[in-house]
């Protein structure tokens, strides 16, 4: 079949690269379609939030909890969705093809999260008794918002996900609570201190809330047809694509950028720290303009969701380049 030993080696090399390429594609699909990238983003943003508030890292077990809870929560939508079998969406088709793997992954995430949570409650039970109301309510409201997003069995068909205009802000609130407030509360409980959130912490919560909410509004553009068929009045369904981009997404992004500049100037941020933190806002505006054209599901999962990772990366780099000291 091969004329020489050189041709044989070349053929083997091509086969190896082909198989490696297929394996790489499978891994990439698993990371993004399987919602593991959301878990990675949540961990990165939690680290950024801690550093931005001048706190040291929490124990690794905390970040494992953040990762597993995030992956489990986002995968619920595809497991519970009755229309998944008839969908032609590449992401839902992936869930059908790897359903057994996804179910095992969900169980692993749920079991891991439960064990870590029970371990935390037992180990830091002394610190929990001294928790203040200011620390307690974020811990309660964040999971409550997440539960109401999908709905509870005793509430019938009611869930916040069906309120189109409210949906992105519920997700934004949940993310902001998880990545901004929870790391600080965990830190105080594990170190048995009783301090309330600082003004910087609350401003960062608002910043993360608006940033993720705008990303969710962007993501609703992908689901336009499905939301319209299910009578879910998201911004893009109710107002149209152009209005959503130029009258909602871009103005909210510019408002966030302006508020950050005011906050940075007031707190005396260095030029380096300021510029690093401006990058995600500028990238968001560029991505918003790119949404004027039809985009694939992979664009939304890598580019739009990737803005969360970019924000975390820029925040972490800004912190270290600015030589901020830890507590």
FIKOLKE-371180 format. One record per residue (C-alpha): residue number from 0; residue in three letters; chain; x, y, z. Coordinates in steps of 0.05 Angstrom, whole numbers. Last residue first. Layout:
N
(NUM; "Ala"; "A"; (X; Y; Z)) ...
// end
This chain:
327
(326; "Unk"; "A"; (-101; 816; 1080)) (325; "Unk"; "A"; (-70; 816; 1012)) (324; "Unk"; "A"; (-28; 873; 984)) (323; "Unk"; "A"; (-42; 905; 916)) (322; "Unk"; "A"; (18; 904; 869)) (321; "Unk"; "A"; (-18; 940; 812)) (320; "Unk"; "A"; (8; 888; 762)) (319; "Unk"; "A"; (-20; 834; 807)) (318; "Unk"; "A"; (-89; 864; 814)) (317; "Unk"; "A"; (-95; 885; 741)) (316; "Unk"; "A"; (-75; 815; 720)) (315; "Unk"; "A"; (-130; 785; 764)) (314; "Unk"; "A"; (-182; 833; 738)) (313; "Unk"; "A"; (-161; 822; 666)) (312; "Unk"; "A"; (-165; 747; 674)) (311; "Unk"; "A"; (-233; 750; 708)) (310; "Unk"; "A"; (-261; 796; 654)) (309; "Unk"; "A"; (-233; 752; 599)) (308; "Unk"; "A"; (-264; 691; 631)) (307; "Unk"; "A"; (-332; 725; 632)) (306; "Unk"; "A"; (-321; 750; 561)) (305; "Unk"; "A"; (-312; 677; 541)) (304; "Unk"; "A"; (-386; 667; 551)) (303; "Unk"; "A"; (-396; 713; 491)) (302; "Unk"; "A"; (-337; 687; 450)) (301; "Unk"; "A"; (-336; 612; 465)) (300; "Unk"; "A"; (-408; 592; 480)) (299; "Unk"; "A"; (-441; 645; 437)) (298; "Unk"; "A"; (-394; 632; 378)) (297; "Unk"; "A"; (-404; 557; 386)) (296; "Unk"; "A"; (-479; 566; 379)) (295; "Unk"; "A"; (-467; 597; 311)) (294; "Unk"; "A"; (-476; 670; 294)) (293; "Unk"; "A"; (-525; 709; 251)) (292; "Unk"; "A"; (-500; 779; 238)) (291; "Unk"; "A"; (-516; 841; 279)) (290; "Unk"; "A"; (-485; 802; 336)) (289; "Unk"; "A"; (-416; 827; 317)) (288; "Unk"; "A"; (-435; 896; 342)) (287; "Unk"; "A"; (-448; 867; 411)) (286; "Unk"; "A"; (-381; 831; 409)) (285; "Unk"; "A"; (-344; 896; 398)) (284; "Unk"; "A"; (-382; 929; 455)) (283; "Unk"; "A"; (-366; 871; 501)) (282; "Unk"; "A"; (-292; 874; 483)) (281; "Unk"; "A"; (-290; 947; 503)) (280; "Unk"; "A"; (-323; 931; 570)) (279; "Unk"; "A"; (-276; 871; 581)) (278; "Unk"; "A"; (-214; 915; 567)) (277; "Unk"; "A"; (-231; 970; 616)) (276; "Unk"; "A"; (-207; 931; 676)) (275; "Unk"; "A"; (-137; 925; 648)) (274; "Unk"; "A"; (-135; 999; 632)) (273; "Unk"; "A"; (-155; 1021; 702)) (272; "Unk"; "A"; (-105; 974; 737)) (271; "Unk"; "A"; (-49; 999; 693)) (270; "Unk"; "A"; (-68; 1073; 700)) (269; "Unk"; "A"; (-67; 1065; 776)) (268; "Unk"; "A"; (-133; 1067; 813)) (267; "Unk"; "A"; (-143; 1128; 858)) (266; "Unk"; "A"; (-208; 1107; 892)) (265; "Unk"; "A"; (-248; 1165; 862)) (264; "Unk"; "A"; (-215; 1155; 794)) (263; "Unk"; "A"; (-231; 1081; 794)) (262; "Unk"; "A"; (-303; 1091; 817)) (261; "Unk"; "A"; (-316; 1145; 764)) (260; "Unk"; "A"; (-284; 1102; 710)) (259; "Unk"; "A"; (-324; 1041; 733)) (258; "Unk"; "A"; (-389; 1081; 730)) (257; "Unk"; "A"; (-373; 1104; 659)) (256; "Unk"; "A"; (-356; 1033; 637)) (255; "Unk"; "A"; (-420; 1006; 666)) (254; "Unk"; "A"; (-460; 1061; 632)) (253; "Unk"; "A"; (-425; 1045; 567)) (252; "Unk"; "A"; (-443; 972; 574)) (251; "Unk"; "A"; (-515; 988; 591)) (250; "Unk"; "A"; (-519; 1035; 531)) (249; "Unk"; "A"; (-489; 982; 484)) (248; "Unk"; "A"; (-535; 925; 507)) (247; "Unk"; "A"; (-601; 963; 511)) (246; "Unk"; "A"; (-613; 1014; 456)) (245; "Unk"; "A"; (-561; 992; 404)) (244; "Unk"; "A"; (-563; 916; 412)) (243; "Unk"; "A"; (-634; 905; 435)) (242; "Unk"; "A"; (-662; 957; 387)) (241; "Unk"; "A"; (-627; 924; 328)) (240; "Unk"; "A"; (-650; 854; 346)) (239; "Unk"; "A"; (-723; 866; 359)) (238; "Unk"; "A"; (-761; 898; 417)) (237; "Unk"; "A"; (-805; 843; 447)) (236; "Unk"; "A"; (-767; 781; 422)) (235; "Unk"; "A"; (-699; 814; 431)) (234; "Unk"; "A"; (-715; 838; 501)) (233; "Unk"; "A"; (-743; 770; 522)) (232; "Unk"; "A"; (-817; 760; 518)) (231; "Unk"; "A"; (-823; 685; 527)) (230; "Unk"; "A"; (-882; 665; 483)) (229; "Unk"; "A"; (-856; 594; 474)) (228; "Unk"; "A"; (-849; 603; 399)) (227; "Unk"; "A"; (-816; 671; 409)) (226; "Unk"; "A"; (-768; 641; 460)) (225; "Unk"; "A"; (-748; 586; 411)) (224; "Unk"; "A"; (-738; 633; 353)) (223; "Unk"; "A"; (-698; 685; 393)) (222; "Unk"; "A"; (-654; 635; 430)) (221; "Unk"; "A"; (-589; 661; 400)) (220; "Unk"; "A"; (-609; 733; 415)) (219; "Unk"; "A"; (-622; 711; 487)) (218; "Unk"; "A"; (-546; 703; 494)) (217; "Unk"; "A"; (-535; 777; 486)) (216; "Unk"; "A"; (-586; 791; 541)) (215; "Unk"; "A"; (-549; 740; 583)) (214; "Unk"; "A"; (-483; 776; 571)) (213; "Unk"; "A"; (-516; 841; 593)) (212; "Unk"; "A"; (-538; 807; 658)) (211; "Unk"; "A"; (-468; 780; 669)) (210; "Unk"; "A"; (-437; 850; 667)) (209; "Unk"; "A"; (-494; 882; 706)) (208; "Unk"; "A"; (-489; 834; 765)) (207; "Unk"; "A"; (-413; 834; 763)) (206; "Unk"; "A"; (-411; 910; 769)) (205; "Unk"; "A"; (-464; 910; 823)) (204; "Unk"; "A"; (-425; 859; 864)) (203; "Unk"; "A"; (-361; 897; 852)) (202; "Unk"; "A"; (-395; 959; 880)) (201; "Unk"; "A"; (-418; 919; 940)) (200; "Unk"; "A"; (-347; 893; 952)) (199; "Unk"; "A"; (-315; 961; 944)) (198; "Unk"; "A"; (-364; 989; 995)) (197; "Unk"; "A"; (-340; 934; 1043)) (196; "Unk"; "A"; (-382; 873; 1060)) (195; "Unk"; "A"; (-391; 863; 1134)) (194; "Unk"; "A"; (-339; 836; 1181)) (193; "Unk"; "A"; (-346; 780; 1231)) (192; "Unk"; "A"; (-283; 739; 1234)) (191; "Unk"; "A"; (-279; 664; 1247)) (190; "Unk"; "A"; (-225; 652; 1193)) (189; "Unk"; "A"; (-268; 600; 1157)) (188; "Unk"; "A"; (-330; 642; 1167)) (187; "Unk"; "A"; (-297; 706; 1144)) (186; "Unk"; "A"; (-268; 673; 1082)) (185; "Unk"; "A"; (-333; 638; 1064)) (184; "Unk"; "A"; (-369; 705; 1069)) (183; "Unk"; "A"; (-318; 737; 1023)) (182; "Unk"; "A"; (-319; 680; 972)) (181; "Unk"; "A"; (-396; 680; 973)) (180; "Unk"; "A"; (-405; 754; 960)) (179; "Unk"; "A"; (-372; 764; 892)) (178; "Unk"; "A"; (-373; 698; 852)) (177; "Unk"; "A"; (-437; 666; 877)) (176; "Unk"; "A"; (-477; 729; 892)) (175; "Unk"; "A"; (-458; 761; 826)) (174; "Unk"; "A"; (-474; 697; 788)) (173; "Unk"; "A"; (-543; 692; 820)) (172; "Unk"; "A"; (-558; 766; 808)) (171; "Unk"; "A"; (-537; 761; 735)) (170; "Unk"; "A"; (-580; 699; 724)) (169; "Unk"; "A"; (-640; 735; 755)) (168; "Unk"; "A"; (-623; 797; 713)) (167; "Unk"; "A"; (-622; 757; 649)) (166; "Unk"; "A"; (-690; 726; 663)) (165; "Unk"; "A"; (-728; 789; 682)) (164; "Unk"; "A"; (-744; 812; 611)) (163; "Unk"; "A"; (-767; 742; 591)) (162; "Unk"; "A"; (-808; 722; 651)) (161; "Unk"; "A"; (-809; 648; 634)) (160; "Unk"; "A"; (-744; 635; 671)) (159; "Unk"; "A"; (-774; 662; 735)) (158; "Unk"; "A"; (-812; 597; 745)) (157; "Unk"; "A"; (-885; 580; 756)) (156; "Unk"; "A"; (-909; 514; 726)) (155; "Unk"; "A"; (-931; 485; 792)) (154; "Unk"; "A"; (-904; 522; 853)) (153; "Unk"; "A"; (-899; 458; 894)) (152; "Unk"; "A"; (-850; 429; 844)) (151; "Unk"; "A"; (-801; 487; 848)) (150; "Unk"; "A"; (-782; 532; 790)) (149; "Unk"; "A"; (-721; 535; 744)) (148; "Unk"; "A"; (-705; 608; 760)) (147; "Unk"; "A"; (-737; 600; 829)) (146; "Unk"; "A"; (-682; 553; 849)) (145; "Unk"; "A"; (-626; 600; 826)) (144; "Unk"; "A"; (-658; 660; 860)) (143; "Unk"; "A"; (-662; 619; 925)) (142; "Unk"; "A"; (-590; 597; 917)) (141; "Unk"; "A"; (-567; 671; 916)) (140; "Unk"; "A"; (-617; 697; 967)) (139; "Unk"; "A"; (-595; 652; 1024)) (138; "Unk"; "A"; (-519; 661; 1023)) (137; "Unk"; "A"; (-528; 735; 1007)) (136; "Unk"; "A"; (-574; 741; 1067)) (135; "Unk"; "A"; (-526; 711; 1117)) (134; "Unk"; "A"; (-467; 758; 1113)) (133; "Unk"; "A"; (-506; 822; 1128)) (132; "Unk"; "A"; (-546; 783; 1179)) (131; "Unk"; "A"; (-482; 767; 1216)) (130; "Unk"; "A"; (-448; 700; 1222)) (129; "Unk"; "A"; (-425; 683; 1292)) (128; "Unk"; "A"; (-456; 614; 1296)) (127; "Unk"; "A"; (-427; 597; 1228)) (126; "Unk"; "A"; (-356; 608; 1253)) (125; "Unk"; "A"; (-365; 553; 1305)) (124; "Unk"; "A"; (-395; 505; 1253)) (123; "Unk"; "A"; (-333; 515; 1209)) (122; "Unk"; "A"; (-312; 442; 1203)) (121; "Unk"; "A"; (-382; 413; 1204)) (120; "Unk"; "A"; (-416; 461; 1156)) (119; "Unk"; "A"; (-356; 459; 1109)) (118; "Unk"; "A"; (-354; 383; 1109)) (117; "Unk"; "A"; (-429; 382; 1095)) (116; "Unk"; "A"; (-419; 430; 1037)) (115; "Unk"; "A"; (-360; 391; 1009)) (114; "Unk"; "A"; (-399; 326; 1012)) (113; "Unk"; "A"; (-461; 356; 980)) (112; "Unk"; "A"; (-421; 390; 924)) (111; "Unk"; "A"; (-383; 325; 909)) (110; "Unk"; "A"; (-448; 285; 908)) (109; "Unk"; "A"; (-482; 335; 862)) (108; "Unk"; "A"; (-423; 342; 815)) (107; "Unk"; "A"; (-413; 266; 811)) (106; "Unk"; "A"; (-487; 255; 799)) (105; "Unk"; "A"; (-488; 307; 744)) (104; "Unk"; "A"; (-427; 277; 711)) (103; "Unk"; "A"; (-459; 208; 713)) (102; "Unk"; "A"; (-521; 237; 680)) (101; "Unk"; "A"; (-479; 273; 628)) (100; "Unk"; "A"; (-441; 208; 611)) (99; "Unk"; "A"; (-507; 171; 601)) (98; "Unk"; "A"; (-535; 227; 558)) (97; "Unk"; "A"; (-474; 231; 512)) (96; "Unk"; "A"; (-510; 230; 445)) (95; "Unk"; "A"; (-572; 265; 472)) (94; "Unk"; "A"; (-530; 319; 506)) (93; "Unk"; "A"; (-491; 329; 441)) (92; "Unk"; "A"; (-556; 337; 403)) (91; "Unk"; "A"; (-575; 390; 454)) (90; "Unk"; "A"; (-512; 429; 438)) (89; "Unk"; "A"; (-517; 420; 363)) (88; "Unk"; "A"; (-588; 449; 365)) (87; "Unk"; "A"; (-633; 404; 323)) (86; "Unk"; "A"; (-684; 396; 380)) (85; "Unk"; "A"; (-734; 339; 379)) (84; "Unk"; "A"; (-705; 299; 437)) (83; "Unk"; "A"; (-691; 362; 478)) (82; "Unk"; "A"; (-764; 382; 479)) (81; "Unk"; "A"; (-777; 354; 548)) (80; "Unk"; "A"; (-725; 400; 581)) (79; "Unk"; "A"; (-707; 372; 650)) (78; "Unk"; "A"; (-639; 344; 631)) (77; "Unk"; "A"; (-621; 404; 588)) (76; "Unk"; "A"; (-639; 456; 640)) (75; "Unk"; "A"; (-605; 417; 696)) (74; "Unk"; "A"; (-538; 423; 661)) (73; "Unk"; "A"; (-530; 495; 682)) (72; "Unk"; "A"; (-541; 480; 756)) (71; "Unk"; "A"; (-494; 420; 758)) (70; "Unk"; "A"; (-437; 456; 724)) (69; "Unk"; "A"; (-444; 516; 770)) (68; "Unk"; "A"; (-449; 473; 833)) (67; "Unk"; "A"; (-388; 432; 813)) (66; "Unk"; "A"; (-343; 492; 799)) (65; "Unk"; "A"; (-362; 533; 860)) (64; "Unk"; "A"; (-353; 472; 905)) (63; "Unk"; "A"; (-284; 457; 874)) (62; "Unk"; "A"; (-267; 530; 887)) (61; "Unk"; "A"; (-284; 522; 960)) (60; "Unk"; "A"; (-244; 457; 966)) (59; "Unk"; "A"; (-182; 495; 942)) (58; "Unk"; "A"; (-181; 536; 1007)) (57; "Unk"; "A"; (-199; 609; 999)) (56; "Unk"; "A"; (-149; 655; 966)) (55; "Unk"; "A"; (-127; 719; 1000)) (54; "Unk"; "A"; (-174; 779; 1006)) (53; "Unk"; "A"; (-160; 848; 978)) (52; "Unk"; "A"; (-230; 861; 951)) (51; "Unk"; "A"; (-204; 857; 879)) (50; "Unk"; "A"; (-166; 794; 898)) (49; "Unk"; "A"; (-229; 759; 924)) (48; "Unk"; "A"; (-270; 781; 864)) (47; "Unk"; "A"; (-217; 756; 815)) (46; "Unk"; "A"; (-214; 688; 849)) (45; "Unk"; "A"; (-290; 682; 846)) (44; "Unk"; "A"; (-288; 704; 773)) (43; "Unk"; "A"; (-237; 649; 755)) (42; "Unk"; "A"; (-278; 596; 793)) (41; "Unk"; "A"; (-342; 617; 759)) (40; "Unk"; "A"; (-309; 619; 691)) (39; "Unk"; "A"; (-282; 548; 699)) (38; "Unk"; "A"; (-351; 524; 721)) (37; "Unk"; "A"; (-383; 557; 660)) (36; "Unk"; "A"; (-330; 523; 617)) (35; "Unk"; "A"; (-353; 457; 645)) (34; "Unk"; "A"; (-422; 469; 615)) (33; "Unk"; "A"; (-422; 402; 578)) (32; "Unk"; "A"; (-428; 437; 511)) (31; "Unk"; "A"; (-366; 479; 524)) (30; "Unk"; "A"; (-318; 430; 556)) (29; "Unk"; "A"; (-346; 369; 522)) (28; "Unk"; "A"; (-343; 402; 453)) (27; "Unk"; "A"; (-271; 422; 465)) (26; "Unk"; "A"; (-253; 351; 487)) (25; "Unk"; "A"; (-287; 320; 426)) (24; "Unk"; "A"; (-252; 369; 380)) (23; "Unk"; "A"; (-184; 352; 412)) (22; "Unk"; "A"; (-198; 277; 404)) (21; "Unk"; "A"; (-216; 286; 331)) (20; "Unk"; "A"; (-153; 327; 319)) (19; "Unk"; "A"; (-110; 275; 355)) (18; "Unk"; "A"; (-141; 222; 310)) (17; "Unk"; "A"; (-124; 262; 248)) (16; "Unk"; "A"; (-54; 280; 273)) (15; "Unk"; "A"; (-40; 206; 287)) (14; "Unk"; "A"; (-67; 185; 219)) (13; "Unk"; "A"; (-24; 237; 184)) (12; "Unk"; "A"; (37; 214; 223)) (11; "Unk"; "A"; (23; 141; 206)) (10; "Unk"; "A"; (17; 159; 133)) (9; "Unk"; "A"; (82; 197; 134)) (8; "Unk"; "A"; (117; 139; 168)) (7; "Unk"; "A"; (91; 92; 115)) (6; "Unk"; "A"; (111; 140; 59)) (5; "Unk"; "A"; (182; 143; 88)) (4; "Unk"; "A"; (185; 66; 92)) (3; "Unk"; "A"; (170; 63; 18)) (2; "Unk"; "A"; (115; 52; -33)) (1; "Unk"; "A"; (58; 47; 16)) (0; "Unk"; "A"; (0; 0; 0)) 
// end
